[in-house]
Amino acid sequence: MFTDGSLSHIGTPELFLQTARVSLIPTHRIALTLFTLLSTNIVKAHDVIEDNDTANNLAKAGALKNNPILINPRFISIQLATFIWNRMAPITKNIRKFCNTSTAAAEFTRLMNSSSYAPITDSILANLIDWDLTSKWIKHNPLDSPTSRKLSAIQTYKVKSATFHLPTLDKRQLFYPALYLKLPLLCPTYDQKPDTNDHIRYCVYSVKALFGILLKHSGTLINILNSLSRDTLVDTDLIAHLLIHNLFPKLLVDLISRLIPQHVHLRNKTMLDIFATIQSDIHKEIWSTHAQNIHDFEKSILNITKRDKKSYRSTFHLPKRHKSNAHKHSHHTAFPILHNDSISSNLSTDPHRVPNTSC
């Protein structure tokens, strides 16, 4: 029986005989009763039983493997019948929990086929992302409170970063078409390429900052990074594609798994703690710097302020009959479509701006 009161023996006599009785007993009362009645003693599970030793060795070997071990329940002699879900897989546990697996697989396939993940298709096909730990990282709460505005902001940043929806200039053009002309706006940090989510991982500033962050945490990683060459650390297909977008690289998982081969919970906690410190610096030194440069660029060059965006939302979200009275925002400065010496000189004098080099 599961902790929520559901039964795992689907289609067996136990299900029909015990459902009414179990449904009347709250799960927490069962736990309290068992806690008061049971005592535990450390005993040896088995002694010189060859079959048990073989089973233990197989279980330990399977726990250390990356790929799951599949067992066909049709070959279990005591199995009276095998229920197959949509001709895909046998139902081996509670139907509600089993459906989570199949629906999650379908949702994952849909997500991987979306255009949002087109920039990292090669990384996905090469199996460079540990999706299990990425999922745990997205749900990870670094705060003491289970709900807060700060936690909401942290989770929003993770999701937008992992799905390539950070508010870069191309996204702002999409959200505010009347404020931004439909022309490519260059990266405010290094104005040589259009500012997109995909560009962040190739930006010279991002790669250099990421290398510095990894070196900073090399002690936490037990000097693993010091044993690798500089070229390996800044490989865009392996590091910048994934870390900058809050995706857990398998390289990091494999390295830590060698140090902690057993104790899965301890290993996951260690990896999440390390990843949290790395991502904190990545957010502060890469995305926050980039977002500040976008803000300065909009204010000084595009003449767009926060008030303009609020006015835009209140004006252009009116019903269709009122849209004829809406006026577009007037710009008095040119957009930097191509490299412009006058614009570059204005931007280079900004104290918050990083020195300009080519990407």
C-alpha positions in Angstrom: 0.0 0.0 0.0 1.3 3.5 -0.9 1.5 6.3 1.7 -1.5 8.0 0.1 -3.8 5.0 0.8 -3.8 3.6 -2.7 -3.1 -0.1 -3.4 -0.6 -1.5 -5.8 -2.3 -5.0 -6.2 -4.4 -4.0 -9.2 -6.9 -6.6 -10.3 -6.2 -9.0 -7.4 -8.6 -10.1 -4.6 -6.8 -7.9 -2.1 -8.0 -4.8 -4.0 -11.7 -5.6 -3.8 -11.6 -7.0 -0.2 -9.6 -4.2 1.4 -10.6 -1.0 -0.6 -13.6 -0.2 1.6 -11.7 -0.7 4.9 -8.6 1.2 3.8 -10.6 4.2 2.4 -12.1 4.8 5.9 -8.7 4.9 7.6 -6.6 8.1 7.2 -3.0 7.4 6.2 -1.5 9.6 8.9 -3.3 7.6 11.6 -1.8 4.3 10.2 1.6 5.8 10.3 1.2 7.0 13.9 -0.2 3.6 15.0 2.7 1.7 13.4 5.2 4.2 14.9 3.9 3.4 18.4 3.7 -0.4 18.0 6.9 -1.2 16.0 10.5 -1.3 17.1 13.5 -1.8 14.9 16.6 -4.0 15.4 19.6 -4.2 13.2 19.8 -7.8 11.9 21.5 -9.5 9.0 19.2 -9.7 6.0 20.4 -13.2 5.0 23.3 -15.5 5.6 25.0 -17.7 3.0 22.0 -17.8 0.7 23.3 -17.9 -2.9 20.2 -16.6 -4.5 19.9 -13.6 -2.2 23.6 -12.8 -2.8 23.0 -12.9 -6.5 20.0 -10.6 -6.2 21.9 -8.1 -4.1 24.8 -8.0 -6.6 22.3 -7.4 -9.4 20.5 -4.7 -7.5 23.8 -2.9 -6.7 24.9 -3.2 -10.3 21.6 -1.8 -11.6 21.7 1.1 -9.2 25.0 2.3 -10.6 23.9 2.0 -14.3 22.7 5.0 -16.2 20.2 2.9 -18.3 17.3 1.2 -16.6 17.0 -2.6 -16.4 13.7 -3.7 -18.0 11.9 -6.9 -16.9 9.2 -8.4 -19.0 6.4 -9.3 -16.5 5.0 -11.8 -19.0 7.7 -14.3 -18.0 6.8 -14.2 -14.3 5.2 -17.6 -13.6 2.9 -16.4 -10.8 1.5 -13.5 -12.9 -2.1 -14.4 -13.9 -2.5 -11.5 -16.4 -0.6 -8.5 -17.7 -2.3 -5.2 -18.4 -0.7 -3.3 -21.3 -1.1 0.5 -21.5 -2.0 1.6 -25.0 0.2 -1.2 -26.4 3.3 0.6 -25.0 4.2 -0.8 -21.6 2.9 -3.1 -18.9 1.2 -1.6 -15.9 3.5 -2.6 -13.1 2.2 -0.2 -10.3 -0.7 1.9 -9.2 -2.5 3.1 -12.3 -2.4 6.8 -11.3 1.3 6.7 -10.7 1.9 4.7 -13.9 0.1 7.3 -16.0 2.5 9.9 -14.7 5.3 8.1 -16.5 3.5 7.8 -19.9 2.1 11.3 -19.9 5.5 12.7 -18.9 7.1 10.9 -21.7 4.6 12.3 -24.2 5.0 15.8 -22.9 8.8 15.5 -22.9 8.7 14.4 -26.6 6.5 17.3 -27.5 8.8 19.7 -25.7 11.9 18.4 -27.4 10.3 18.7 -30.8 9.4 22.4 -30.2 11.2 25.2 -32.0 12.4 26.6 -28.6 15.0 23.8 -28.3 16.3 24.1 -31.9 19.5 25.9 -30.8 20.6 22.9 -28.7 19.3 20.1 -30.9 22.9 18.7 -31.2 23.3 18.6 -27.5 20.0 16.8 -27.1 20.9 14.2 -29.7 24.3 13.7 -28.2 22.6 13.0 -24.8 24.7 15.7 -23.1 21.9 16.8 -20.8 20.9 15.0 -17.6 17.1 15.7 -17.7 16.4 14.0 -14.4 18.7 16.4 -12.5 17.6 19.3 -14.6 14.1 18.6 -13.5 15.2 18.4 -9.9 17.1 21.7 -10.3 14.1 23.5 -11.8 12.0 22.4 -8.7 14.8 23.1 -6.2 13.9 25.6 -3.5 17.0 27.4 -2.0 14.8 29.3 0.4 13.4 28.4 3.8 9.8 29.4 2.8 7.8 27.1 0.5 6.2 30.1 -1.2 7.4 33.7 -1.7 7.7 36.3 -4.4 11.5 35.8 -4.4 11.0 32.0 -5.0 8.5 32.8 -7.8 11.1 35.1 -9.4 13.8 32.4 -9.1 11.6 29.7 -10.6 10.5 32.0 -13.4 14.1 32.8 -14.3 15.0 29.1 -14.4 12.1 28.1 -16.6 12.6 31.1 -19.0 16.3 30.3 -19.2 15.8 26.6 -19.8 13.2 27.2 -22.5 15.1 30.1 -24.3 12.5 32.7 -23.3 14.6 35.3 -21.4 13.6 38.8 -22.3 16.3 39.7 -24.8 15.8 42.4 -27.4 14.3 40.1 -30.0 11.6 38.9 -27.4 10.9 42.5 -26.5 10.3 43.4 -30.2 7.8 40.5 -30.2 6.0 41.7 -27.1 6.1 45.5 -27.9 5.8 45.7 -31.7 4.8 49.4 -31.6 7.8 50.4 -29.5 10.4 48.5 -31.4 10.9 48.5 -35.1 11.0 45.1 -36.8 14.7 45.3 -37.5 17.6 43.3 -35.9 18.8 45.0 -32.7 22.4 44.2 -31.8 23.6 42.8 -28.5 24.0 45.7 -26.1 27.1 44.2 -24.5 29.0 43.4 -27.8 27.0 45.1 -30.6 28.1 42.8 -33.5 25.3 40.2 -33.5 21.5 40.4 -33.0 20.5 40.1 -29.3 18.8 36.7 -28.9 18.7 33.9 -26.3 20.9 31.8 -28.6 23.5 34.6 -28.8 24.1 34.7 -25.1 25.9 31.4 -25.1 28.2 32.6 -27.9 28.9 36.1 -26.6 32.5 36.7 -25.8 31.7 38.2 -22.4 29.5 35.2 -21.4 32.2 32.6 -22.3 34.9 34.5 -20.4 32.6 35.1 -17.4 31.6 31.4 -17.4 35.2 30.3 -17.4 36.0 32.5 -14.5 33.0 31.1 -12.6 34.0 27.5 -13.2 37.6 28.3 -12.0 36.1 30.0 -8.9 34.2 26.9 -8.0 37.0 24.5 -8.9 37.7 23.9 -5.2 34.1 22.9 -4.6 34.5 20.5 -7.5 37.5 18.9 -5.8 39.9 20.4 -8.3 38.3 18.5 -11.2 38.3 21.5 -13.5 42.0 22.1 -12.8 42.8 18.7 -14.5 41.0 19.8 -17.7 42.5 22.0 -20.4 41.2 25.5 -21.0 39.9 24.6 -24.4 37.7 21.9 -22.8 36.2 24.3 -20.3 35.1 26.8 -22.8 33.8 24.3 -25.4 30.4 25.9 -26.4 28.8 22.6 -27.3 29.5 21.1 -23.9 29.4 23.9 -21.3 28.1 27.3 -22.5 25.1 25.7 -24.3 23.9 24.0 -21.1 25.1 25.8 -18.0 24.0 29.3 -19.2 20.5 28.0 -19.8 20.1 26.1 -16.5 20.5 22.7 -18.1 22.4 20.1 -16.1 25.3 18.7 -18.2 26.0 15.0 -18.0 29.7 15.8 -17.9 29.3 17.3 -14.4 27.0 14.4 -13.3 29.6 11.8 -14.5 32.5 13.6 -12.7 30.7 13.7 -9.4 29.3 10.2 -9.8 32.8 8.9 -9.9 33.5 10.5 -6.5 30.2 9.4 -4.9 29.3 6.2 -6.7 26.8 5.1 -4.1 24.3 7.0 -1.8 22.1 8.5 -4.6 20.4 11.0 -2.3 23.7 12.4 -1.0 25.0 12.5 -4.6 22.0 14.4 -5.9 22.1 16.8 -2.9 25.8 17.5 -3.5 25.2 18.1 -7.2 22.3 20.4 -6.6 24.3 22.4 -4.0 27.2 22.8 -6.4 24.9 23.7 -9.3 23.1 26.3 -7.1 26.3 28.2 -6.3 27.4 28.1 -10.0 24.0 29.2 -11.2 24.0 32.0 -8.7 27.2 33.5 -10.1 26.0 32.9 -13.7 22.8 34.8 -13.1 24.7 37.7 -11.4 27.7 38.0 -13.7 26.1 37.0 -17.1 22.4 37.5 -17.2 22.1 40.4 -14.8 24.9 42.3 -16.6 23.3 41.6 -19.9 19.9 42.7 -18.7 21.4 46.0 -17.3 23.0 46.7 -20.6 19.7 46.1 -22.3 18.1 48.6 -19.9 20.8 51.2 -20.5 20.6 50.6 -24.3 16.8 51.1 -24.4 16.9 54.2 -22.3 19.9 56.0 -23.9 19.6 54.9 -27.5 16.0 53.7 -28.2 14.4 56.3 -25.8 12.2 53.6 -24.3 11.4 53.7 -20.6 9.4 51.5 -18.2 6.6 54.0 -18.4 6.4 53.6 -22.2 5.9 49.8 -21.7 3.2 50.3 -19.1 1.5 52.8 -21.4 1.8 50.4 -24.3 0.1 47.6 -22.4 -2.8 49.8 -21.3 -3.2 51.3 -24.8 -2.8 48.4 -27.2 -4.7 45.8 -25.0 -7.9 47.7 -25.5 -10.9 46.2 -27.4 -10.7 46.5 -31.2 -13.2 49.4 -31.4 -10.8 51.6 -29.3 -7.6 50.7 -31.1 -8.1 53.4 -33.8 -7.3 56.1 -31.2 -4.1 54.4 -30.1 -0.9 56.2 -31.1 2.5 54.6 -31.6 5.5 55.8 -29.6 7.6 58.3 -31.5 11.3 57.7 -31.7 13.8 60.6 -32.0 16.9 58.4 -32.3 18.0 56.0 -35.0 18.0 52.2 -34.4 21.5 50.6 -34.5 20.8 48.2 -37.3 24.4 48.0 -38.4 27.6 49.1 -36.7 27.4 52.8 -36.2 30.4 54.8 -34.9 28.3 57.5 -33.3 26.2 55.0 -31.4 29.2 52.9 -30.4 30.9 56.0 -29.0 27.8 56.9 -26.9 27.5 53.4 -25.6 31.2 53.1 -24.8 31.0 56.1 -22.4 28.3 54.3 -20.3 30.0 53.4 -17.0 27.8 50.2 -16.7 28.9 48.9 -20.1 31.5 46.3 -20.8 34.3 47.3 -23.3 33.3 46.4 -26.9 34.9 43.6 -28.7 33.7 41.4 -31.5 31.7 38.2 -31.0 
